């Protein structure tokens, strides 16, 4: 996602970056100060589901781009599913609820093409392809999409869900 970060953090765009990861991965940022990246605000929080720790950073914002998530965890035990749910569903739930409360108007959620399945069997995925997640990752990304739709229903917060097949660039681990 480093190319996405670079785009969002381009000059002329006021950006507030909130990260749950401590320290922020150096493959994405050359951090010289924990309070400044590219002249923007960086805040490292204790966890993705504590709204009081980040609500004041969203206040006054026009849009939220939610890029966070857990992927590429080879474990398939029940404990792993809990971690996927916390990272991919509950973090989005918290961000979406707080966004509604503080008046953010747009939330862009990066989901995954995996919610549609692992392969297309020579027929391309379309907007009408039924969902068919095959992994904890894709199942929780689909759950997060459902949560986002429910929270935004009847609110002033609009949303866009993007399902990229693979976001690639330098240092991309891929599938």
N, C-alpha and C positions, 0 to 999 in steps of 0.2 A: 504494500500500500504506500510505499515511499513516494511514488510519483503522484499519488492522490494528495498526500500531505504537502508536497511541494507546490501543487496547484492551488490548494486552499490557502497556503501561506504566502502566496505571491505578493509582491509589493502593491500597495494601494488598496488592499482588502484588510479591514480590521478583523482580526481572527483571535479567538480565545481558544486555546487548546487545553483540554482536560484529559489527563491520562490517569489510568488506574495503576499503571506499572511503575514501580520504583526499582532501579532508576529507569528513566526513559531509554528505550533501546537506542544505542549509539549508531546502529545501522540506519536509523531514520534521521537522527539529528546529531550535530556536533554541538554538544551542550557545554558551554563554558560557564554558564550561570543557571542555577535551577529556576530562576525567576524570569529568564529572558531567552527566547529562541526566535531568531529572525526579527527581533524587536517586538515580538508579540508576548502576550501573557501565557505563561505555562503554569499549570497548577497540578501537582501530584496529589491525589486523594487516597484515602485508606481503602476505599472499596466502591464498587459501582452501584450499590443499592442503598446508600445513605444520602437521601436527597438534601438533607440540611447541609451536607458538606459541599454541594455544588450549586444550589439554587441561585445564589447571588451572582454566580458567573454567567448564568443564562439570562438573567434579568436584563432587559434592554436589547437582547439579541433578536435579530430578524429570522435567523434560520439556524438549525442544528444539522450537522452532517454526522451521522452515527456510523463510525468505522470500526468500533470495537467488536471483539469477538474472540472466541477460543476455537482454534482449528488445529489440525495435524497432531492430535493426541492419539497415539496408537492404542491406548487402553480401551477396553469395551466393558468394563465392570460398572456396577450401579453407582459407585462413588464418582466415576468419570462422568456419568450422565448428569449427576448433580452439578459438577463443575461446568459442564457445557450449559446447563440450564441457567446457572447463576450468571455466567459470562454473556450468553447469547440472548437470553429471554429477560431475566430480571434486570439487567443493566438497562436494556431498552425500555422496559416498563417504567423504571425510575426516571429516566431522561424524558420520556414522553409525558408522564404525569406532571413533572416539574415544568416542562416546556409549556404545557397548557396553563398551569397556575400563574406563570410569570409573563404570559402574553407573547411567547414566540409564535410566529405565524406559519413556519414551514419546518418539517422534519424530513430529512432525506436519510433513508436507511439502506445501508449496503447489506443485502441478503446474499443469496448464492443460487446459482443455476441448479445446484444440487437438490433443491426442494422439488424439482421436477423429475429427478431420477439420476441414475448413473450413466445411462447411455440412451441414445435416441433410436437405435435399431434402424438406421438409414432414413428415419423420418425426423426432420428438424423439430426442435421444441418451438412452440408458438404460445401466444397469450392464452389459448384455450386448452393447452396441454394440462391434464390433471396432475396434481401434485403427487409425488411418489418418493419421498425422502428415503435414502438407504442407509444413512449413518446418523450417529448421535448429532454430529455437526449440522447436517442438513435438516434433521428433524427439529432441532432447536431453533434454527433459522426460520423454519416455517412457523413454529409456535410464536416466535417474535413478530412475524408479519401479522398473525391473527391478533396478538395483543395490541399492536400498533393500530390496526383498523378499529378495534373496540374502543380504545382510548380516544381516538380522534373523532369517532362517530358523535355527532351532536356538539362538537367543540369548534373553536375557531382555528385550531391547529390543522393545517392540511399536511399531507404526506406524499412522498414518492418512495417507492420501493424499487431498488435496482437489484437485478440478479445477474451479476457478471459471471461468465463462464470461468474465467481465471484472470485475476489481476496480476500482471507480470511486470517485471522490471529488474533492475539490479537487486541482488540478494533475495530474490523470490524463491521460496522453497517449493512451490508448485505442488501437484498431487502425485 
